[in-house]
Amino acid sequence: MRSVKDEVLSRLILSSEHSLRHALTQYEAHDHTERPYQGKGNVILLPTAAPDREHEGPVRYRERLGGLLK
């Protein structure tokens, strides 16, 4: 609960319940499918794609919530 508050909710001005739900949905997607966890061996909990054996090419990232989450 603290991480969503520190990383998202304290940095946004929410105007409605819809904007709150959108922010929480985007954070949940970022947290579960894109963010590595140090306590779990620096792996993503629910990756959307199989990990590559060789990491070649440029680093790519997805922006969420207008660049607040990367």
The first five atom37 places (N, CA, C, CB, O) and aatype in JSON, in Angstrom:
{
  "aatype": [12, 1, 15, 19, 11, 3, 6, 19, 10, 15, 1, 10, 9, 10, 15, 15, 6, 8, 15, 10, 1, 8, 0, 10, 16, 5, 18, 6, 0, 8, 3, 8, 16, 6, 1, 14, 18, 5, 7, 11, 7, 2, 19, 9, 10, 10, 14, 16, 0, 0, 14, 3, 1, 6, 8, 6, 7, 14, 19, 1, 18, 1, 6, 1, 10, 7, 7, 10, 10, 11],
  "atom_mask": [
    [1, 1, 1, 1, 1],
    [1, 1, 1, 1, 1],
    [1, 1, 1, 1, 1],
    [1, 1, 1, 1, 1],
    [1, 1, 1, 1, 1],
    [1, 1, 1, 1, 1],
    [1, 1, 1, 1, 1],
    [1, 1, 1, 1, 1],
    [1, 1, 1, 1, 1],
    [1, 1, 1, 1, 1],
    [1, 1, 1, 1, 1],
    [1, 1, 1, 1, 1],
    [1, 1, 1, 1, 1],
    [1, 1, 1, 1, 1],
    [1, 1, 1, 1, 1],
    [1, 1, 1, 1, 1],
    [1, 1, 1, 1, 1],
    [1, 1, 1, 1, 1],
    [1, 1, 1, 1, 1],
    [1, 1, 1, 1, 1],
    [1, 1, 1, 1, 1],
    [1, 1, 1, 1, 1],
    [1, 1, 1, 1, 1],
    [1, 1, 1, 1, 1],
    [1, 1, 1, 1, 1],
    [1, 1, 1, 1, 1],
    [1, 1, 1, 1, 1],
    [1, 1, 1, 1, 1],
    [1, 1, 1, 1, 1],
    [1, 1, 1, 1, 1],
    [1, 1, 1, 1, 1],
    [1, 1, 1, 1, 1],
    [1, 1, 1, 1, 1],
    [1, 1, 1, 1, 1],
    [1, 1, 1, 1, 1],
    [1, 1, 1, 1, 1],
    [1, 1, 1, 1, 1],
    [1, 1, 1, 1, 1],
    [1, 1, 1, 0, 1],
    [1, 1, 1, 1, 1],
    [1, 1, 1, 0, 1],
    [1, 1, 1, 1, 1],
    [1, 1, 1, 1, 1],
    [1, 1, 1, 1, 1],
    [1, 1, 1, 1, 1],
    [1, 1, 1, 1, 1],
    [1, 1, 1, 1, 1],
    [1, 1, 1, 1, 1],
    [1, 1, 1, 1, 1],
    [1, 1, 1, 1, 1],
    [1, 1, 1, 1, 1],
    [1, 1, 1, 1, 1],
    [1, 1, 1, 1, 1],
    [1, 1, 1, 1, 1],
    [1, 1, 1, 1, 1],
    [1, 1, 1, 1, 1],
    [1, 1, 1, 0, 1],
    [1, 1, 1, 1, 1],
    [1, 1, 1, 1, 1],
    [1, 1, 1, 1, 1],
    [1, 1, 1, 1, 1],
    [1, 1, 1, 1, 1],
    [1, 1, 1, 1, 1],
    [1, 1, 1, 1, 1],
    [1, 1, 1, 1, 1],
    [1, 1, 1, 0, 1],
    [1, 1, 1, 0, 1],
    [1, 1, 1, 1, 1],
    [1, 1, 1, 1, 1],
    [1, 1, 1, 1, 1]
  ],
  "atom_positions": [
    [[0.82, -1.18, 0.0], [0.0, 0.0, 0.0], [0.86, 1.25, 0.0], [-0.93, 0.0, 1.19], [0.53, 2.23, -0.66]],
    [[1.96, 1.21, 0.73], [2.81, 2.4, 0.81], [3.47, 2.71, -0.52], [3.86, 2.21, 1.88], [3.6, 3.88, -0.89]],
    [[3.88, 1.67, -1.25], [4.57, 1.94, -2.52], [3.64, 2.6, -3.54], [5.13, 0.65, -3.09], [4.08, 3.52, -4.24]],
    [[2.39, 2.18, -3.64], [1.47, 2.81, -4.6], [1.19, 4.25, -4.17], [0.14, 2.01, -4.7], [1.04, 5.12, -5.02]],
    [[1.13, 4.49, -2.89], [0.91, 5.85, -2.4], [2.11, 6.74, -2.69], [0.61, 5.84, -0.89], [1.95, 7.86, -3.17]],
    [[3.32, 6.24, -2.42], [4.53, 7.03, -2.64], [4.85, 7.22, -4.12], [5.71, 6.36, -1.96], [5.26, 8.31, -4.53]],
    [[4.66, 6.17, -4.91], [5.06, 6.23, -6.32], [4.01, 6.86, -7.23], [5.35, 4.85, -6.8], [4.37, 7.4, -8.27]],
    [[2.74, 6.8, -6.86], [1.69, 7.25, -7.78], [0.75, 8.27, -7.15], [0.89, 6.07, -8.26], [0.66, 9.41, -7.61]],
    [[0.05, 7.86, -6.12], [-1.05, 8.68, -5.6], [-0.61, 10.03, -5.06], [-1.76, 7.92, -4.53], [-1.35, 11.01, -5.17]],
    [[0.57, 10.11, -4.48], [1.04, 11.4, -3.94], [1.55, 12.33, -5.04], [2.14, 11.16, -2.92], [1.84, 13.5, -4.77]],
    [[1.65, 11.84, -6.27], [2.19, 12.65, -7.38], [1.13, 13.03, -8.42], [3.3, 11.89, -8.06], [1.44, 13.72, -9.39]],
    [[-0.1, 12.58, -8.22], [-1.16, 12.85, -9.18], [-2.27, 13.68, -8.54], [-1.72, 11.55, -9.74], [-2.51, 13.6, -7.33]],
    [[-2.94, 14.44, -9.35], [-4.16, 15.11, -8.93], [-5.31, 14.33, -9.57], [-4.18, 16.64, -9.34], [-5.5, 14.37, -10.78]],
    [[-6.05, 13.64, -8.74], [-7.13, 12.79, -9.22], [-8.44, 13.56, -9.14], [-7.21, 11.48, -8.4], [-8.77, 14.14, -8.11]],
    [[-9.18, 13.54, -10.24], [-10.4, 14.35, -10.3], [-11.68, 13.54, -10.13], [-10.45, 15.06, -11.61], [-12.76, 14.11, -9.95]],
    [[-11.57, 12.22, -10.19], [-12.78, 11.4, -10.09], [-12.41, 9.98, -9.68], [-13.56, 11.4, -11.42], [-11.23, 9.62, -9.64]],
    [[-13.41, 9.2, -9.4], [-13.18, 7.79, -9.1], [-12.61, 7.07, -10.32], [-14.49, 7.11, -8.65], [-11.78, 6.16, -10.17]],
    [[-13.03, 7.47, -11.5], [-12.53, 6.86, -12.74], [-11.01, 7.08, -12.86], [-13.26, 7.46, -13.98], [-10.28, 6.15, -13.2]],
    [[-10.53, 8.29, -12.59], [-9.1, 8.56, -12.7], [-8.32, 7.79, -11.63], [-8.82, 10.06, -12.59], [-7.19, 7.36, -11.89]],
    [[-8.89, 7.62, -10.45], [-8.26, 6.81, -9.4], [-8.15, 5.36, -9.84], [-9.04, 6.91, -8.08], [-7.1, 4.74, -9.7]],
    [[-9.24, 4.81, -10.38], [-9.22, 3.42, -10.84], [-8.22, 3.21, -11.98], [-10.63, 3.0, -11.29], [-7.53, 2.2, -12.03]],
    [[-8.14, 4.18, -12.89], [-7.18, 4.09, -13.99], [-5.75, 4.09, -13.45], [-7.37, 5.27, -14.97], [-4.93, 3.27, -13.88]],
    [[-5.45, 4.98, -12.53], [-4.11, 5.05, -11.95], [-3.75, 3.74, -11.24], [-4.0, 6.23, -10.98], [-2.64, 3.24, -11.38]],
    [[-4.68, 3.19, -10.47], [-4.42, 1.94, -9.76], [-4.27, 0.76, -10.71], [-5.55, 1.66, -8.77], [-3.44, -0.12, -10.46]],
    [[-5.05, 0.73, -11.79], [-4.92, -0.33, -12.79], [-3.56, -0.28, -13.47], [-6.04, -0.23, -13.83], [-2.92, -1.31, -13.67]],
    [[-3.13, 0.92, -13.85], [-1.83, 1.08, -14.49], [-0.69, 0.7, -13.55], [-1.66, 2.52, -14.98], [0.28, 0.07, -13.97]],
    [[-0.8, 1.09, -12.29], [0.23, 0.74, -11.31], [0.29, -0.77, -11.11], [-0.02, 1.44, -9.98], [1.38, -1.35, -11.04]],
    [[-0.86, -1.41, -11.0], [-0.89, -2.86, -10.82], [-0.25, -3.58, -12.0], [-2.34, -3.34, -10.63], [0.53, -4.52, -11.81]],
    [[-0.55, -3.15, -13.21], [0.06, -3.76, -14.4], [1.57, -3.58, -14.39], [-0.54, -3.16, -15.69], [2.32, -4.51, -14.69]],
    [[2.02, -2.38, -14.04], [3.46, -2.1, -13.96], [4.11, -2.95, -12.87], [3.71, -0.6, -13.69], [5.16, -3.55, -13.1]],
    [[3.49, -3.01, -11.71], [4.06, -3.7, -10.56], [4.17, -5.2, -10.78], [3.23, -3.42, -9.33], [5.16, -5.81, -10.38]],
    [[3.17, -5.8, -11.41], [3.16, -7.26, -11.56], [3.83, -7.77, -12.83], [1.76, -7.75, -11.52], [4.33, -8.89, -12.84]],
    [[3.84, -6.97, -13.9], [4.35, -7.52, -15.17], [5.61, -6.84, -15.7], [3.29, -7.41, -16.2], [6.19, -7.32, -16.67]],
    [[6.04, -5.74, -15.09], [7.19, -5.02, -15.65], [8.3, -4.7, -14.64], [6.72, -3.74, -16.26], [9.4, -4.34, -15.05]],
    [[8.03, -4.81, -13.36], [8.96, -4.36, -12.34], [9.68, -5.55, -11.71], [8.22, -3.55, -11.26], [9.03, -6.46, -11.19]],
    [[11.03, -5.58, -11.74], [11.76, -6.67, -11.1], [11.79, -6.49, -9.58], [13.2, -6.74, -11.65], [11.83, -5.37, -9.07]],
    [[11.77, -7.6, -8.87], [11.78, -7.59, -7.41], [13.13, -8.07, -6.89], [10.64, -8.46, -6.85], [13.54, -9.19, -7.18]],
    [[13.81, -7.24, -6.12], [15.12, -7.59, -5.59], [15.02, -8.77, -4.62], [15.74, -6.38, -4.9], [15.91, -9.62, -4.59]],
    [[13.97, -8.82, -3.82], [13.81, -9.9, -2.85], [13.53, -11.25, -3.49], [0.0, 0.0, 0.0], [13.63, -12.28, -2.81]],
    [[13.19, -11.27, -4.77], [12.89, -12.52, -5.48], [13.95, -12.83, -6.53], [11.51, -12.43, -6.15], [13.65, -13.48, -7.54]],
    [[15.17, -12.37, -6.32], [16.24, -12.65, -7.27], [16.24, -11.72, -8.46], [0.0, 0.0, 0.0], [16.76, -12.07, -9.52]],
    [[15.66, -10.54, -8.29], [15.63, -9.51, -9.32], [14.91, -9.99, -10.59], [17.05, -9.07, -9.67], [15.35, -9.73, -11.7]],
    [[13.79, -10.71, -10.39], [13.0, -11.19, -11.52], [11.62, -10.53, -11.49], [12.86, -12.74, -11.47], [11.19, -10.02, -10.46]],
    [[10.96, -10.54, -12.62], [9.6, -10.03, -12.74], [8.64, -11.12, -12.29], [9.29, -9.56, -14.21], [8.79, -12.28, -12.71]],
    [[7.67, -10.79, -11.46], [6.77, -11.8, -10.9], [5.91, -12.49, -11.95], [5.87, -11.17, -9.87], [5.84, -13.72, -11.97]],
    [[5.26, -11.73, -12.83], [4.38, -12.28, -13.85], [4.77, -11.74, -15.22], [2.89, -11.95, -13.53], [4.05, -10.9, -15.77]],
    [[5.88, -12.18, -15.79], [6.32, -11.63, -17.07], [5.32, -11.92, -18.18], [7.68, -12.17, -17.44], [4.71, -12.99, -18.2]],
    [[5.17, -10.97, -19.1], [4.25, -11.16, -20.22], [4.9, -11.95, -21.35], [3.77, -9.82, -20.73], [4.19, -12.49, -22.19]],
    [[6.22, -12.02, -21.39], [6.93, -12.77, -22.42], [8.02, -13.62, -21.76], [7.55, -11.81, -23.49], [8.46, -13.32, -20.65]],
    [[8.43, -14.67, -22.44], [9.51, -15.51, -21.91], [10.83, -14.73, -21.92], [9.65, -16.82, -22.75], [11.1, -13.99, -22.86]],
    [[11.64, -14.87, -20.88], [12.91, -14.15, -20.84], [13.86, -14.63, -21.93], [13.57, -14.3, -19.47], [13.93, -15.83, -22.21]],
    [[14.57, -13.71, -22.54], [15.55, -14.05, -23.57], [16.82, -14.56, -22.91], [15.86, -12.83, -24.47], [17.2, -14.13, -21.82]],
    [[17.46, -15.48, -23.58], [18.74, -15.98, -23.05], [19.85, -14.97, -23.31], [19.09, -17.34, -23.69], [20.74, -14.82, -22.47]],
    [[19.82, -14.31, -24.42], [20.81, -13.28, -24.74], [20.11, -11.94, -24.82], [21.55, -13.61, -26.07], [19.1, -11.79, -25.51]],
    [[20.66, -10.98, -24.13], [20.08, -9.64, -24.11], [20.89, -8.75, -25.05], [20.05, -9.05, -22.66], [21.92, -8.2, -24.66]],
    [[20.42, -8.62, -26.25], [21.08, -7.79, -27.24], [20.13, -6.72, -27.71], [21.59, -8.63, -28.43], [18.92, -6.9, -27.69]],
    [[20.68, -5.6, -28.14], [19.85, -4.52, -28.66], [19.62, -3.45, -27.61], [0.0, 0.0, 0.0], [20.09, -3.56, -26.47]],
    [[18.91, -2.42, -28.0], [18.68, -1.3, -27.09], [17.7, -1.67, -25.97], [18.15, -0.09, -27.86], [16.86, -2.55, -26.12]],
    [[17.84, -0.99, -24.86], [16.92, -1.17, -23.74], [15.6, -0.49, -24.11], [17.5, -0.58, -22.41], [15.6, 0.65, -24.56]],
    [[14.5, -1.19, -23.92], [13.19, -0.64, -24.25], [12.37, -0.59, -22.97], [12.46, -1.48, -25.34], [12.48, -1.47, -22.12]],
    [[11.55, 0.43, -22.85], [10.69, 0.56, -21.68], [9.33, 1.08, -22.09], [11.32, 1.48, -20.63], [9.16, 1.63, -23.19]],
    [[8.38, 0.91, -21.21], [7.02, 1.37, -21.44], [6.72, 2.47, -20.44], [5.98, 0.19, -21.32], [6.99, 2.32, -19.24]],
    [[6.17, 3.56, -20.92], [5.75, 4.64, -20.02], [4.3, 4.43, -19.63], [5.94, 6.02, -20.69], [3.46, 4.1, -20.47]],
    [[4.01, 4.61, -18.36], [2.64, 4.54, -17.86], [2.36, 5.8, -17.06], [2.42, 3.26, -16.98], [3.26, 6.36, -16.44]],
    [[1.14, 6.24, -17.09], [0.69, 7.43, -16.36], [1.49, 8.66, -16.76], [0.78, 7.2, -14.86], [1.97, 9.41, -15.9]],
    [[1.64, 8.86, -18.05], [2.32, 10.05, -18.56], [3.81, 10.09, -18.26], [0.0, 0.0, 0.0], [4.39, 11.17, -18.19]],
    [[4.43, 8.95, -18.07], [5.86, 8.89, -17.79], [6.18, 8.79, -16.31], [0.0, 0.0, 0.0], [7.35, 8.73, -15.95]],
    [[5.19, 8.78, -15.46], [5.41, 8.66, -14.03], [6.02, 7.3, -13.69], [4.11, 8.87, -13.25], [6.88, 7.21, -12.82]],
    [[5.57, 6.26, -14.38], [6.12, 4.93, -14.22], [6.82, 4.54, -15.51], [5.01, 3.9, -13.86], [6.27, 4.73, -16.59]],
    [[8.01, 4.01, -15.4], [8.77, 3.56, -16.57], [9.3, 2.18, -16.3], [9.94, 4.53, -16.9], [9.98, 1.6, -17.15]]
  ]
}
